[in-house]
């Protein structure tokens, strides 16, 4: 077994897009350089917290509510109209939240590379859920991050932020 020598690299936008395309079975367009997703602003965001084997926080993935609704619907072939209602009402259904949490769980693969700490999804926080202090302080921090807008074909557009801490 090799010793961990490198920090976890920030995934490229192409890797994020390809992961989503593979999971959703749909084309996903990506535009990088958009603003950071702030889960404290209405309508909120789904936050996935990733930890290493020592339970140290190493990465975050933040999907704004629209992206969470679109992706959560697309992965389960739920009609786009259902997700559109969630976006309009600024609330995500429990089923779509669970689907999004599963996407974030598989998203741990974005961070796992040879010679780097093994990361896993530790917790997923729903829109407007109070984030623990050790997570809240990082979501808008100036760290290695990728802020992007993603459009799920046949569904809609939302924003994502990927951070390595």
N, C-alpha and C positions, 0 to 999 in steps of 0.2 A: 504494500500500500504506500503510495507516495504522500509525502507531507504536503499540506496545504501551504502554498507559497504565494499565490496571486490573489488579489482582491476580486470580488465578483464584478465582471464587466457589465456595462450598460448594454442591453440588447439594441440592435439596430432597428430602425423603423421597418425595414424589410422583414426582419424576423417576426416582429409583432404582427404585421399584416399577414404574413404567410401562416402563422399559427392560427389566426382567426379564420382565414380562408379554409384551412384544413378542418377546423372544428365545425364551422358553420356550413360548409359545403356551398359557399357563395363567394362571389367576388367582393373584395373589400378594397376601397380606395383609401389612400392615406396622404395627408398633407401635414408635414412637420413644421414646427416653429410656431404653433398656435399658443395661446396663453395656457398657463397651468390650470388644472382643474382644482377648484377650491370647494371641498366638501361642506364648508361652512356657509356657502352662498346658496340661496334658493335655486333650484329645487333639491340640492344635495348631490351626493355621489356615493357609489359603492367603493369601499376601500378594502383592498386585500393586503394583509401584512405577512411578509415572508421572513422566516427565521432560519438560523443555522442549527446545527445539532446541539449547540449550547443554549438555544432559545434566545440568542441575541438577534435583535431586529436588524435585517440586512437590506431589505428592499420593500417597496410599496408599489402597487398598481392601483390607480384611481380611475374609475369610469364615471363620467357624469351620468345623471339619471337617464337622459335620452339614450346614450350608448348602451347602458346596462339593459334598458328595456328592449332596444332593437336586437342586441346580441342574444339576450335571454330568450327572446321570442324566436329568433332565427334558428338557434341550435335545436329547438324542439318542434320546429315547423308550425309554431303558433302563428295565426294570421297577423299580418302587419297591422291590421285595424286594432287588434287588442293592445299591441305595443303603443300605437298612436294614442289610444285612450289614456294609457299610463303617462305618456309624455304630456298630453294636454292637461290631465288632472294633477300632474307633478307628484305622482305616487306610483311605486312599483308593487306589483302583486307578489305575494309570497312565492308563487311558482316561478315567476320570472327572476326574482332575487336568487332563488336556489339554483336556477340554470346559470345565472351570471357567476355565482360562487363556484360552480363546477368549471366554468371557463377559466376563472382565476386559479383554481386548483391545478388545472393542466398547464396554466401559464408559468408555473414554477420551473418548467423545462427551459424557459428563456434565460434563467439565471444559472443553470447547472452546467458547468464546464470542467474538464479535467484540470486538476491542480487548484481548483477554487472550492470554497466551502459549499457543501450540499445544502440547498435551501428548499424549504417546503412551506406551503401555505399554512399559517398558524391560525388566522382568524379572518373572517370577512365581516365588514360593518356595513349596515344598510344606510341608505340616504337619511340624513338628519339624526342618525344615531350618534350619541356623544362618543367621540374618539378618546381613548386613553391618552394621557398627557405625553407619554413617550412616543406615540404615533402622531398625534396632532401637531407637535412641534416640527415634524419633518415634511408634512405634505406640501408646504410652500417654500421650503428651505432651498438655498442655493447649493445644491449638491449635484452629482451627476444625474441628469434627468433628461427625459424625452417627452416633450409635450406635443400632442398630435391630434388632428381631427380625422375620424374614421367614418367612412360611409359604407354601410352594409347594403349591398345590392338588393333591391326589392323591399327594403325596410326603411332605413333613414340614417341620419348623421348625428354623431355625438363626438365628445372629446375624451381623450385618455392622457394620463400622465404616468410615466414609468420612472421610478426613482431607485437609485442604488445608494445605500447609506454607508 
